[in-house]
Amino acid sequence: MPEQPFPINLMPHHGNVNNMVRQMGWGWVVEEECQTYLSGEAVVLPQAEADDLLEAASSLYQMMVEAVPEGLPDDFLRKLGIPERLWRAARHSWEDERHWHIYGRFDLAQTPEGVKLLEFNADTATSIPETAVVQWASLAAAGKNESQQANGLYEALVEQFKTWQGLNPELEPALLLVYLGGSKEDYTNCEVLAEAAREAGFETHISPVEEMEVSTLGAERGIWAQVEAEQWRRFPFLFKLVPWELFAELEPELCTDVVDLQFSRSVIIANPAYALIFQSKGFLAWLWQQFPYHPLLLRTEFQAFEGKAVEKPIFGREGQNIQVRENTDVASTSGEYQNQPHIYQAWAELPQDAQGYRYQAGVFWAGEGSAIGFRRERGIITNLSQFVAHVVE
């Protein structure tokens, strides 16, 4: 008899979240685009389960660091699908601690056998406004105490930005945050990151990556952005909410110039190029080889194996091009990553509520496990799946 899914308990989570967010000074977070997939319920999370999820994120990050082979050999980077154009940048950033990994988000499954790693969004994780701001405001609007939520994301981001600045004291603390133009979601994520950076002591500016200018010559060498009508400014710190592999593919010359600026200390970039190693789902298979049958891991291979498994493209995002395979039965999602190499991960039965929704925990890492949020769906979890707040009891 198959084991029953881990149960999810819910409670109504009402209150005027919009007003609460605006009172906090974060009114721009509750635009319609951010609200359409926010649930009016909350997951009731026992303290022990919240602790398990946060501790899993901290432990998994340490395991990943330990699993990276010395020198980042060519075969290792090739196996993970890291673009060769970024090998030098990945090695350089890995060997120099001044290249600081600010944050990422672990997608975890709560199973009867314990917490299991599904994947790590190490490079350009989003859902920051929902997790750090709207979720917290929903708690306050419902009359709950702030201690009843595992949500220290904003404070952790402030500390991470302080550390990054402290590791690079000779650089002016001016930070440019860039995102793919046309994405309101990415812009809003950058807004929260910029607020945390300002609290950490940075001057900040947000710009579409298409409007960023790069100079590799003479006194103007560096990263520039237009901050006012006729005023340009150089920024020694760059945060890019643009995937490294996409940057290398779509803008190869610009990517090369930016990496060269990094080598000369004209700019320092977060998340660093080595985050792409952790981002690659090929690293999940590598991690399984280094820590076989570790209780936090699911079997993951570069080749298909017997039993129910999920086939994932190594740099797929937002639940695209996922195939769930069991014997001859296949469930799948569409997307733009079908031509990438794939890995195969053992199936994990996600927790379910009484209505049949499956829940995936998104646990932010920012120096340590820092915050929990949930996405739910009756099928495969994607970027359109509903966000659900939680209450710790």
C-alpha positions as CSV (number, residue, x, y, z in Angstrom):
1,M,0.0,0.0,0.0
2,P,1.5,3.4,-1.0
3,E,2.5,5.7,1.8
4,Q,0.1,8.6,2.3
5,P,1.3,12.1,1.5
6,F,2.5,14.4,4.3
7,P,-0.7,16.2,5.5
8,I,-1.1,20.0,5.2
9,N,-3.4,21.8,7.6
10,L,-4.9,25.2,6.7
11,M,-6.5,28.1,8.5
12,P,-8.4,31.2,7.1
13,H,-6.0,34.1,6.8
14,H,-8.1,37.2,6.4
15,G,-7.6,40.9,7.1
16,N,-6.8,43.9,5.0
17,V,-3.4,43.0,3.7
18,N,-3.3,45.9,1.2
19,N,-3.7,48.5,3.9
20,M,-1.2,46.8,6.1
21,V,1.4,46.7,3.4
22,R,0.8,50.4,2.5
23,Q,1.1,51.4,6.2
24,M,4.5,49.7,6.2
25,G,5.5,51.9,3.2
26,W,5.6,49.0,0.7
27,G,2.5,49.9,-1.2
28,W,4.1,49.2,-4.6
29,V,4.3,45.5,-3.6
30,V,0.5,45.0,-3.7
31,E,0.0,45.8,-7.3
32,E,-2.5,43.6,-9.1
33,E,0.3,41.5,-10.7
34,C,1.6,40.4,-7.2
35,Q,-1.9,39.7,-5.8
36,T,-3.4,37.4,-8.4
37,Y,-1.9,34.3,-7.0
38,L,-1.9,35.1,-3.3
39,S,-4.1,32.7,-1.2
40,G,-6.5,33.8,1.5
41,E,-5.5,30.8,3.6
42,A,-2.3,30.0,5.5
43,V,-0.5,26.8,6.1
44,V,-0.5,25.9,9.8
45,L,3.2,24.9,10.4
46,P,4.2,23.3,13.7
47,Q,7.4,24.9,15.1
48,A,9.3,21.6,14.7
49,E,8.5,21.5,11.0
50,A,9.5,25.1,10.5
51,D,12.8,24.3,12.2
52,D,13.3,21.3,10.1
53,L,12.9,23.3,6.9
54,L,15.2,26.1,7.9
55,E,17.9,23.7,9.2
56,A,17.6,21.7,5.9
57,A,18.4,24.8,3.9
58,S,21.5,25.6,6.0
59,S,22.7,22.0,5.9
60,L,22.2,21.6,2.2
61,Y,24.1,24.8,1.4
62,Q,27.0,23.5,3.5
63,M,26.9,20.2,1.7
64,M,27.0,21.9,-1.7
65,V,30.0,23.9,-0.7
66,E,31.8,20.7,0.4
67,A,30.8,18.9,-2.8
68,V,32.5,21.4,-5.2
69,P,35.8,19.8,-6.4
70,E,39.0,21.8,-5.9
71,G,40.0,23.9,-8.9
72,L,36.6,23.4,-10.7
73,P,38.0,20.9,-13.3
74,D,36.9,21.3,-16.9
75,D,35.1,18.0,-16.9
76,F,33.1,19.0,-13.8
77,L,31.9,22.3,-15.3
78,R,31.2,20.6,-18.7
79,K,29.1,17.9,-17.0
80,L,27.0,20.6,-15.2
81,G,26.4,22.5,-18.5
82,I,28.2,25.6,-17.4
83,P,28.9,27.8,-20.5
84,E,32.6,27.7,-21.3
85,R,32.5,31.5,-21.6
86,L,31.9,31.6,-17.8
87,W,34.4,29.0,-16.6
88,R,37.1,31.6,-15.8
89,A,34.5,33.8,-14.0
90,A,33.2,30.8,-12.0
91,R,36.7,29.8,-10.9
92,H,37.7,33.3,-10.0
93,S,34.6,34.1,-8.0
94,W,34.8,30.7,-6.2
95,E,38.4,31.2,-5.1
96,D,38.0,34.8,-3.9
97,E,35.6,35.2,-1.0
98,R,35.0,38.9,-1.9
99,H,32.5,37.5,-4.4
100,W,29.7,37.0,-2.0
101,H,26.6,34.8,-2.6
102,I,23.8,37.0,-1.3
103,Y,20.8,34.6,-1.4
104,G,19.0,31.7,-3.0
105,R,15.9,29.7,-2.6
106,F,15.7,26.0,-1.9
107,D,12.6,24.2,-3.2
108,L,11.9,21.4,-0.7
109,A,9.4,18.6,-0.2
110,Q,8.1,17.6,3.1
111,T,7.6,13.8,3.0
112,P,6.9,11.0,5.5
113,E,10.7,10.3,5.3
114,G,11.6,13.8,6.1
115,V,12.5,17.0,4.2
116,K,13.9,16.4,0.6
117,L,15.7,18.7,-1.8
118,L,14.0,19.3,-5.1
119,E,16.3,22.0,-6.5
120,F,18.1,25.2,-5.5
121,N,17.4,28.5,-7.2
122,A,20.9,29.8,-6.5
123,D,21.3,32.5,-9.1
124,T,18.1,34.6,-9.7
125,A,15.5,33.4,-7.2
126,T,12.3,35.5,-7.1
127,S,9.2,35.5,-4.8
128,I,11.0,37.9,-2.5
129,P,8.2,40.4,-2.1
130,E,5.6,37.7,-1.5
131,T,7.7,36.0,1.1
132,A,9.4,39.0,2.9
133,V,6.6,41.6,2.7
134,V,3.2,40.4,1.7
135,Q,3.3,37.2,3.8
136,W,4.5,39.1,6.9
137,A,1.7,41.8,6.3
138,S,-0.9,39.0,6.1
139,L,0.2,37.8,9.5
140,A,-0.1,41.3,11.0
141,A,-3.5,41.9,9.2
142,A,-4.8,38.6,10.7
143,G,-3.8,39.8,14.2
144,K,-1.0,37.3,14.7
145,N,2.3,37.9,16.5
146,E,5.3,38.3,14.2
147,S,7.0,35.4,16.0
148,Q,4.3,33.1,14.5
149,Q,6.1,33.1,11.1
150,A,9.5,31.8,10.0
151,N,10.3,34.9,8.1
152,G,13.6,36.7,8.7
153,L,14.4,37.1,5.0
154,Y,14.6,40.9,4.8
155,E,16.8,41.1,7.9
156,A,19.1,38.4,6.5
157,L,19.4,40.2,3.2
158,V,20.4,43.4,5.0
159,E,23.2,41.4,6.8
160,Q,24.3,39.8,3.5
161,F,24.6,43.2,1.8
162,K,26.6,44.5,4.8
163,T,29.0,41.5,4.6
164,W,29.4,42.0,0.8
165,Q,30.3,45.7,1.3
166,G,32.6,44.8,4.2
167,L,34.5,42.4,2.0
168,N,35.1,45.1,-0.6
169,P,35.9,48.2,1.5
170,E,37.9,49.9,-1.2
171,L,34.9,50.1,-3.5
172,E,32.4,52.9,-3.3
173,P,29.2,51.5,-2.0
174,A,27.1,52.3,-5.0
175,L,25.0,49.4,-6.2
176,L,23.2,49.0,-9.6
177,L,20.5,46.4,-9.7
178,V,19.5,45.2,-13.2
179,Y,16.7,43.0,-14.5
180,L,15.2,41.9,-17.8
181,G,13.2,44.8,-19.1
182,G,9.5,44.4,-19.3
183,S,9.2,42.1,-16.2
184,K,7.3,43.8,-13.4
185,E,7.9,40.8,-11.2
186,D,11.6,41.1,-11.5
187,Y,11.5,44.9,-11.0
188,T,9.5,44.4,-7.8
189,N,12.0,41.8,-6.5
190,C,14.8,44.3,-7.2
191,E,12.9,46.9,-5.3
192,V,12.9,44.8,-2.1
193,L,16.6,43.9,-2.6
194,A,17.4,47.6,-3.1
195,E,15.6,48.6,0.1
196,A,17.7,46.0,2.0
197,A,20.9,47.2,0.3
198,R,20.1,50.8,1.3
199,E,19.6,49.8,4.9
200,A,23.0,48.1,4.7
201,G,24.7,51.4,3.6
202,F,24.5,51.3,-0.2
203,E,23.3,53.9,-2.6
204,T,21.2,52.1,-5.2
205,H,19.7,52.4,-8.6
206,I,17.5,50.0,-10.5
207,S,17.6,49.7,-14.3
208,P,16.7,47.3,-17.1
209,V,19.8,45.4,-18.1
210,E,19.3,46.7,-21.6
211,E,20.0,50.2,-20.4
212,M,23.2,49.4,-18.6
213,E,26.3,50.7,-20.3
214,V,29.7,49.0,-20.1
215,S,33.1,50.7,-20.8
216,T,36.3,48.8,-20.9
217,L,38.6,51.7,-21.7
218,G,40.6,54.3,-19.8
219,A,39.2,56.5,-17.0
220,E,35.6,55.5,-17.9
221,R,36.2,51.8,-17.4
222,G,33.3,50.3,-15.4
223,I,29.5,49.8,-15.3
224,W,27.4,52.8,-15.9
225,A,23.7,53.7,-15.7
226,Q,21.7,56.9,-16.3
227,V,20.4,58.0,-12.9
228,E,18.7,61.3,-14.1
229,A,17.9,62.9,-17.4
230,E,21.4,64.0,-18.2
231,Q,23.4,62.3,-15.5
232,W,25.3,59.0,-15.7
233,R,26.9,57.3,-12.8
234,R,29.5,54.5,-12.4
235,F,28.6,51.6,-10.1
236,P,31.3,49.4,-8.6
237,F,28.7,46.9,-7.3
238,L,26.3,45.1,-9.6
239,F,23.4,42.9,-8.7
240,K,21.9,41.1,-11.8
241,L,18.5,39.5,-11.7
242,V,19.5,38.1,-15.1
243,P,20.5,34.4,-15.3
244,W,24.2,34.0,-15.9
245,E,23.7,31.3,-18.6
246,L,21.1,33.6,-20.4
247,F,23.5,36.5,-20.2
248,A,26.3,34.4,-21.8
249,E,24.0,33.1,-24.5
250,L,22.2,36.3,-25.6
251,E,24.9,38.9,-24.9
252,P,28.2,37.0,-25.3
253,E,30.4,40.1,-26.0
254,L,28.8,42.1,-23.2
255,C,29.1,39.2,-20.8
256,T,32.8,38.9,-21.7
257,D,33.3,42.6,-21.0
258,V,31.6,42.5,-17.7
259,V,33.6,39.5,-16.6
260,D,36.8,41.2,-17.6
261,L,35.8,44.3,-15.5
262,Q,35.4,41.9,-12.6
263,F,38.9,40.6,-12.9
264,S,40.3,44.1,-12.8
265,R,38.2,45.0,-9.7
266,S,36.3,47.6,-11.7
267,V,33.1,45.9,-10.6
268,I,32.0,43.1,-8.4
269,I,28.9,41.1,-9.2
270,A,26.2,39.3,-7.2
271,N,25.1,36.7,-7.3
272,P,28.6,35.5,-8.3
273,A,29.3,33.3,-11.3
274,Y,29.9,30.3,-9.1
275,A,26.2,30.4,-8.2
276,L,25.6,28.9,-11.6
277,I,27.2,25.7,-10.4
278,F,24.6,25.4,-7.6
279,Q,21.8,26.5,-10.0
280,S,22.6,23.7,-12.5
281,K,20.3,20.7,-11.9
282,G,23.3,18.7,-13.0
283,F,24.7,19.6,-9.6
284,L,21.8,17.6,-8.0
285,A,23.2,14.5,-9.6
286,W,26.7,15.4,-8.6
287,L,25.5,16.0,-5.0
288,W,23.9,12.5,-5.0
289,Q,27.2,11.0,-6.1
290,Q,29.1,12.8,-3.2
291,F,26.4,12.1,-0.6
292,P,24.6,8.9,-1.7
293,Y,21.4,8.2,0.3
294,H,21.8,11.3,2.4
295,P,18.4,11.8,4.2
296,L,18.0,15.3,2.7
297,L,18.5,14.1,-0.9
298,L,16.5,12.3,-3.6
299,R,18.2,9.9,-6.0
300,T,19.2,12.0,-9.0
301,E,21.1,10.7,-12.0
302,F,22.3,11.9,-15.4
303,Q,20.6,8.8,-16.9
304,A,17.1,7.4,-16.5
305,F,16.5,4.7,-13.9
306,E,13.6,2.4,-12.9
307,G,10.7,3.8,-10.9
308,K,8.7,7.0,-10.8
309,A,11.0,9.9,-11.6
310,V,11.0,13.6,-12.7
311,E,13.0,14.6,-15.8
312,K,14.2,18.1,-15.6
313,P,16.3,20.3,-18.0
314,I,19.5,21.4,-16.2
315,F,18.8,25.1,-16.5
316,G,15.0,25.0,-16.7
317,R,13.1,27.5,-14.6
318,E,9.6,28.1,-13.4
319,G,8.5,24.5,-13.8
320,Q,9.0,24.5,-17.6
321,N,9.7,21.3,-19.6
322,I,9.2,19.0,-16.6
323,Q,8.2,15.4,-17.3
324,V,7.0,13.0,-14.6
325,R,7.6,9.5,-15.8
326,E,6.2,6.2,-14.4
327,N,6.4,3.2,-16.6
328,T,4.9,4.4,-19.9
329,D,2.8,7.2,-18.3
330,V,4.1,10.8,-18.8
331,A,2.8,14.1,-17.4
332,S,4.6,17.2,-18.6
333,T,4.7,20.9,-18.8
334,S,5.7,23.0,-21.9
335,G,8.4,25.6,-22.1
336,E,11.5,26.8,-23.8
337,Y,14.1,24.5,-22.3
338,Q,13.4,21.3,-24.2
339,N,16.7,21.3,-26.0
340,Q,18.8,21.3,-22.8
341,P,20.5,18.2,-21.3
342,H,18.3,16.7,-18.6
343,I,18.6,15.0,-15.2
344,Y,16.4,12.4,-13.6
345,Q,15.2,12.8,-10.0
346,A,13.3,10.3,-7.9
347,W,9.7,11.3,-7.4
348,A,8.8,12.9,-4.1
349,E,5.1,13.0,-3.1
350,L,4.4,16.6,-2.0
351,P,2.2,17.3,1.0
352,Q,-1.5,17.6,0.2
353,D,-4.5,19.4,1.8
354,A,-8.1,18.1,2.0
355,Q,-8.9,19.7,-1.4
356,G,-6.1,17.9,-3.2
357,Y,-3.6,20.8,-3.6
358,R,0.0,19.8,-3.4
359,Y,2.4,22.1,-1.5
360,Q,6.0,22.9,-2.2
361,A,8.1,24.7,0.4
362,G,10.3,27.6,-0.8
363,V,13.0,28.1,1.8
364,F,15.2,31.1,1.3
365,W,18.9,30.9,2.2
366,A,20.7,34.2,2.9
367,G,23.7,33.1,4.9
368,E,21.5,30.5,6.6
369,G,17.9,29.3,6.3
370,S,16.0,32.5,6.6
371,A,12.3,32.3,5.5
372,I,9.6,29.9,4.4
373,G,6.9,30.3,1.8
374,F,4.6,27.8,0.0
375,R,3.4,27.4,-3.5
376,R,0.4,25.1,-4.2
377,E,-1.1,23.4,-7.3
378,R,-3.1,20.3,-8.1
379,G,-0.6,19.4,-10.7
380,I,3.1,20.3,-11.3
381,I,4.2,23.4,-9.5
382,T,5.0,26.3,-11.8
383,N,5.6,30.1,-11.6
384,L,1.8,30.6,-11.8
385,S,1.1,28.4,-8.8
386,Q,-0.6,30.1,-5.9
387,F,1.5,31.5,-3.1
388,V,0.4,30.5,0.4
389,A,1.5,32.2,3.6
390,H,2.2,30.2,6.8
391,V,1.6,30.6,10.5
392,V,3.8,28.8,13.0
393,E,2.0,27.3,15.9
